[in-house]
Amino acid sequence: MNFDELKPLEQKEIKEVLAVFGLSEREQVVYLVLLREGVGTITPIASNLHYPLTTVQAILQRLVKFGIVDVTKRKSRQTKAASAFKHCP
């Protein structure tokens, strides 16, 4: 099921859980985009969200460090994909 297909209350609950895990509002948005899209690169994510490239890059680095985004290298690009929470703060 796509996040956008969830009821508003369900979406709010998911965001509250992500906040409990320490994700900021922007980190939540980027993580949910990756969940919806499956995998992505920095430029399309930044473009779709109207965030600066450097902001998305920094957010993705934090999400990778947090252990909820995986990085895969494909050709000359790194792709990012949401993964299950590996640890809690």
C-alpha positions as CSV (number, residue, x, y, z in Angstrom):
1,M,0.0,0.0,0.0
2,N,1.2,3.5,-0.9
3,F,1.6,6.0,1.9
4,D,-0.6,8.4,0.0
5,E,-3.4,5.8,0.0
6,L,-3.5,5.7,3.8
7,K,-6.1,7.6,5.7
8,P,-5.0,10.9,7.2
9,L,-5.0,9.5,10.7
10,E,-2.8,6.5,9.6
11,Q,-0.4,8.9,7.9
12,K,-0.3,11.0,11.1
13,E,0.5,7.9,13.2
14,I,3.3,6.9,10.9
15,K,4.8,10.3,11.1
16,E,4.5,10.3,14.9
17,V,6.4,7.0,15.1
18,L,9.1,8.3,12.8
19,A,9.4,11.4,15.1
20,V,9.7,9.1,18.1
21,F,12.7,7.5,16.4
22,G,14.2,11.0,16.1
23,L,13.5,11.9,12.5
24,S,12.9,15.5,11.7
25,E,10.0,16.6,9.6
26,R,12.2,16.8,6.4
27,E,13.9,13.5,7.2
28,Q,10.4,11.9,7.5
29,V,9.4,13.3,4.1
30,V,12.5,12.1,2.3
31,Y,12.2,8.6,4.0
32,L,8.5,8.4,3.0
33,V,9.4,9.3,-0.6
34,L,11.9,6.5,-0.7
35,L,9.3,4.1,0.8
36,R,6.8,5.1,-1.9
37,E,9.3,5.1,-4.8
38,G,11.3,2.1,-3.7
39,V,14.7,3.6,-4.8
40,G,15.9,7.0,-5.9
41,T,18.8,9.3,-6.4
42,I,19.4,12.8,-4.9
43,T,18.4,14.9,-7.9
44,P,14.9,13.6,-8.5
45,I,14.1,13.5,-4.8
46,A,15.2,17.1,-4.4
47,S,13.3,18.2,-7.5
48,N,10.1,16.5,-6.5
49,L,10.3,17.9,-2.9
50,H,11.6,21.4,-4.0
51,Y,14.4,21.0,-1.5
52,P,18.0,22.1,-2.3
53,L,20.3,19.2,-3.5
54,T,22.6,19.8,-0.6
55,T,19.7,19.5,1.9
56,V,18.6,16.1,0.4
57,Q,22.2,14.9,0.3
58,A,22.7,15.8,4.0
59,I,19.3,14.2,5.0
60,L,20.1,11.0,3.1
61,Q,23.5,10.8,4.8
62,R,21.8,11.0,8.2
63,L,19.3,8.4,7.2
64,V,22.1,6.1,6.0
65,K,24.0,6.7,9.3
66,F,20.7,6.0,11.2
67,G,20.5,2.7,9.3
68,I,17.1,3.1,7.6
69,V,18.4,3.9,4.1
70,D,20.7,1.6,2.0
71,V,23.1,2.9,-0.6
72,T,23.8,1.0,-3.8
73,K,26.1,2.0,-6.6
74,R,24.7,1.6,-10.1
75,K,27.0,2.7,-12.9
76,S,28.3,6.1,-11.9
77,R,25.3,6.9,-9.6
78,Q,24.5,6.0,-6.0
79,T,20.9,5.0,-5.5
80,K,19.2,5.1,-2.1
81,A,16.4,2.8,-0.9
82,A,14.5,2.8,2.4
83,S,15.2,-0.2,4.6
84,A,13.8,-1.5,7.8
85,F,14.8,0.1,11.0
86,K,18.0,-1.7,12.1
87,H,18.3,-0.1,15.5
88,C,16.5,2.3,17.8
89,P,18.0,5.5,19.3
